[in-house]
Amino acid sequence: MKTTDPARRRGAAVALAAGALALSFGVESTAVADEVSATAKPKFQMPFACGTHWRLDTYDSGHNPALDIVVKGNTGSSGKNVLAGYKGKVARTFWDRGAGNVIVINHGSGWYTAYYHLRDSHDRYVQEGDNVVAGTGIGHIGATGANSGGWAHLHYEQRYKANGIPTEADREAVHFNGTKYSGTGETWKDVVSNNC
């Protein structure tokens, strides 16, 4: 019969427990890291000049959490400047039959913003790879694309995807200046831009 030294048994037990503990911490810390990255949302501002007033609409569940944005009172939105609402890098600029002229900006850590129906050619003011800061002009409100219905407005989205460029399926609730603007059938009639 073979006997094992008690010190060796204790050492093996300690090593086994330490390995199990390390594995559990690794799994837990990965889950926590994923949760933190998903919630570490940039402090987005409205994509318009500081002090200007806007109306935001979410419409039905197929549109929410995206926003359609027009000047307060819808008194003439066409041609109004559209600005980056946070620093980032232009990930895509393209034409889409439904969305018209589109710009997508990567803000880091998986967060992106998308701007649809821009009046001018999608690559007139910014190109893919350009760095932008809050307040950088990226275009003007327009009515391009079949989905605009000929109505000048900005279709705006905040998106999150850990890896790769997110699509409409990756839309998240919109926050401007720390306030959430989301929910089916919601309207905010007078939101002031703090993109100063």
C-alpha positions as CSV (number, residue, x, y, z in Angstrom):
1,M,0.0,0.0,0.0
2,K,1.3,3.4,-1.1
3,T,1.2,6.2,1.4
4,T,1.2,9.9,0.5
5,D,3.0,12.6,2.5
6,P,0.4,14.8,4.2
7,A,2.3,18.0,3.1
8,R,2.1,16.8,-0.5
9,R,-1.7,16.2,-0.2
10,R,-2.2,19.6,1.3
11,G,-0.1,21.2,-1.5
12,A,-2.1,19.4,-4.1
13,A,-5.4,20.5,-2.5
14,V,-4.3,24.1,-2.2
15,A,-3.2,24.1,-5.9
16,L,-6.5,22.6,-6.9
17,A,-8.5,25.1,-4.9
18,A,-6.4,28.0,-6.2
19,G,-7.0,26.8,-9.8
20,A,-10.7,26.6,-9.3
21,L,-10.7,30.0,-7.6
22,A,-8.7,31.5,-10.5
23,L,-11.1,30.0,-13.0
24,S,-14.2,31.4,-11.2
25,F,-12.6,34.8,-11.0
26,G,-11.6,34.7,-14.6
27,V,-15.2,33.9,-15.7
28,E,-16.7,36.4,-13.3
29,S,-14.2,39.2,-14.3
30,T,-14.9,38.6,-18.0
31,A,-18.6,38.9,-17.4
32,V,-18.1,42.0,-15.4
33,A,-15.7,43.4,-18.1
34,D,-18.3,42.7,-20.8
35,E,-21.0,44.4,-18.7
36,V,-18.8,47.4,-18.0
37,S,-18.0,47.9,-21.7
38,A,-21.6,47.6,-22.7
39,T,-22.6,50.3,-20.1
40,A,-19.6,52.6,-20.6
41,K,-21.6,54.7,-23.0
42,P,-20.0,57.9,-24.3
43,K,-21.6,61.1,-23.0
44,F,-23.3,61.8,-26.3
45,Q,-24.7,65.3,-27.1
46,M,-27.3,66.2,-29.7
47,P,-25.9,66.4,-33.2
48,F,-26.8,70.1,-33.5
49,A,-25.4,73.5,-32.4
50,C,-25.5,74.4,-28.8
51,G,-28.7,76.1,-27.6
52,T,-30.9,75.1,-30.6
53,H,-34.3,73.5,-29.9
54,W,-35.5,70.2,-31.4
55,R,-38.4,67.8,-31.5
56,L,-37.7,64.1,-31.1
57,D,-40.0,61.2,-32.1
58,T,-39.6,57.4,-31.7
59,Y,-42.9,56.3,-33.4
60,D,-43.7,52.6,-33.3
61,S,-41.8,49.6,-32.0
62,G,-40.2,49.0,-35.4
63,H,-38.6,52.5,-35.3
64,N,-37.8,52.8,-31.5
65,P,-35.1,53.3,-30.2
66,A,-34.1,55.3,-33.2
67,L,-35.2,59.0,-33.3
68,D,-36.5,61.2,-36.0
69,I,-35.4,64.7,-35.3
70,V,-36.8,68.0,-36.6
71,V,-36.6,71.7,-35.5
72,K,-39.0,72.4,-32.7
73,G,-42.4,73.1,-34.2
74,N,-41.1,71.6,-37.5
75,T,-40.6,75.1,-38.8
76,G,-38.0,74.2,-41.5
77,S,-35.4,71.6,-40.7
78,S,-34.1,71.2,-44.3
79,G,-30.5,72.3,-44.5
80,K,-29.8,72.6,-40.8
81,N,-26.2,71.6,-39.8
82,V,-25.7,68.1,-38.4
83,L,-22.7,67.8,-36.1
84,A,-20.9,64.9,-34.5
85,G,-22.2,64.5,-30.9
86,Y,-19.0,63.0,-29.5
87,K,-15.4,62.4,-30.6
88,G,-14.8,59.5,-32.9
89,K,-13.7,58.2,-36.3
90,V,-15.9,58.0,-39.4
91,A,-16.5,54.3,-39.9
92,R,-18.7,54.5,-43.0
93,T,-20.2,56.9,-45.5
94,F,-22.6,55.6,-48.1
95,W,-25.8,55.9,-50.1
96,D,-28.7,53.6,-49.3
97,R,-31.9,53.4,-51.3
98,G,-34.1,53.7,-48.2
99,A,-31.9,55.8,-45.8
100,G,-30.4,58.1,-48.4
101,N,-27.0,59.6,-47.5
102,V,-25.7,57.9,-44.4
103,I,-22.8,58.5,-42.1
104,V,-21.7,56.1,-39.3
105,I,-19.2,57.2,-36.6
106,N,-17.2,54.9,-34.3
107,H,-16.9,56.4,-30.9
108,G,-14.8,53.5,-29.4
109,S,-15.6,50.6,-27.0
110,G,-18.2,49.3,-29.4
111,W,-20.3,52.5,-29.5
112,Y,-21.4,54.1,-32.8
113,T,-23.9,56.7,-34.1
114,A,-25.7,56.7,-37.4
115,Y,-27.1,59.6,-39.3
116,Y,-29.6,59.1,-42.2
117,H,-31.3,61.2,-44.9
118,L,-28.5,63.7,-45.1
119,R,-29.0,66.3,-47.8
120,D,-25.5,66.4,-49.3
121,S,-23.5,63.6,-50.7
122,H,-22.5,61.3,-47.8
123,D,-18.8,62.0,-48.4
124,R,-18.9,65.7,-48.9
125,Y,-17.9,66.9,-45.4
126,V,-16.2,63.8,-43.9
127,Q,-14.6,60.7,-45.4
128,E,-14.2,57.2,-43.9
129,G,-11.3,57.3,-41.5
130,D,-11.6,61.0,-40.6
131,N,-11.4,61.8,-36.9
132,V,-14.1,64.1,-35.6
133,V,-14.8,65.8,-32.3
134,A,-18.1,67.0,-30.8
135,G,-19.3,69.8,-32.9
136,T,-17.6,68.8,-36.2
137,G,-19.9,69.4,-39.1
138,I,-20.7,66.2,-40.9
139,G,-23.7,67.2,-43.1
140,H,-27.1,68.9,-43.3
141,I,-30.6,67.6,-42.6
142,G,-32.3,66.4,-45.8
143,A,-34.9,64.1,-47.2
144,T,-32.8,61.7,-49.2
145,G,-33.8,58.0,-49.6
146,A,-37.2,56.4,-50.1
147,N,-37.8,56.0,-46.4
148,S,-37.7,59.8,-45.8
149,G,-41.1,60.2,-47.3
150,G,-39.9,63.4,-48.8
151,W,-39.9,64.9,-45.3
152,A,-36.7,66.7,-44.2
153,H,-35.6,65.2,-40.9
154,L,-32.6,63.5,-39.3
155,H,-33.0,59.8,-38.5
156,Y,-30.5,59.2,-35.7
157,E,-29.3,56.0,-33.9
158,Q,-26.9,55.1,-31.1
159,R,-25.6,51.5,-31.6
160,Y,-23.5,49.1,-29.6
161,K,-21.7,46.0,-30.7
162,A,-18.6,44.6,-29.0
163,N,-16.9,43.5,-32.3
164,G,-17.5,44.8,-35.8
165,I,-19.6,47.6,-37.1
166,P,-23.1,47.4,-35.7
167,T,-26.3,47.4,-37.8
168,E,-29.8,48.6,-37.1
169,A,-30.3,45.4,-35.2
170,D,-27.8,46.7,-32.6
171,R,-29.6,49.9,-31.8
172,E,-29.7,51.1,-28.2
173,A,-31.8,53.7,-26.3
174,V,-30.6,57.2,-27.2
175,H,-29.1,59.4,-24.5
176,F,-28.2,63.0,-24.9
177,N,-26.4,64.9,-22.1
178,G,-27.2,61.9,-19.8
179,T,-31.0,61.9,-20.4
180,K,-32.6,58.9,-22.0
181,Y,-34.9,59.4,-25.0
182,S,-36.6,56.1,-25.8
183,G,-39.9,54.3,-25.7
184,T,-42.5,53.3,-28.3
185,G,-44.6,56.2,-29.5
186,E,-42.8,58.9,-27.5
187,T,-42.4,62.5,-28.4
188,W,-40.3,65.3,-26.8
189,K,-41.4,68.6,-28.2
190,D,-38.6,70.9,-27.0
191,V,-35.1,69.4,-26.3
192,V,-32.2,71.9,-26.2
193,S,-28.8,70.8,-27.6
194,N,-25.9,71.0,-25.2
195,N,-23.3,70.3,-27.9
196,C,-21.3,73.3,-26.8
